[in-house]
Amino acid sequence: MTAYETMSFHLETERLILRPWAESDAAEFTALLSERDKGTFTVERTRTGIVELLAATEETGIALLPIQRRAEGDFIGYCGLIIGRATLDEPEIAYELFRHAHGRGYATEAAAAVVEAAAATGRKRLWSTVGTWNAPSLRVLEKLDFERDHLSMEENGEVVWLTRPLP
């Protein structure tokens, strides 16, 4: 395990609830992944992915969490901490929303709650990596005081690495 506190796996904001994954999320998670237009996702494959996410959460003490809108109760995406291209000591914040949920501040609201939860674990810094083409995601991170650190070239194009110190 790590020297850090376990991240809170249930976060609430004014409009959102972030909570642990359930098998019942598989169909909606599959629909979200399919919106990317990068491969074919099946509910069974997504169920396996959920089991893997839950196992990683148990092992690392950090989590990627589904996002539900409070009023509607619907699944609109996910947000949380992952090792990704970073480390367990300085994890990455990651988020993705259905297109119909874009432009309403949900990503910023969810990510702000995750940043707060990350700080509560005792970590000192977070990372995020975003394709240079993804201006909306870069705006979310800038609103949360992430600063550009460097660029890298990957098979899918140029990636911006951003970092944010935690209190």
Secondary structure by P-SEA (a helix, b strand, c coil): cccccccccccccccbbbbbbcccaaaaaaaaaaaaccccccaaaaaaaaaaaaaaaaaccccbbbbbcccccccccbbbbbcccccccbbbbbbcccccccccaaaaaaaaaaaaaaaaacccbbbbbbcccaaaaaaaaaaacccccccccccccbbbbbbbbcc
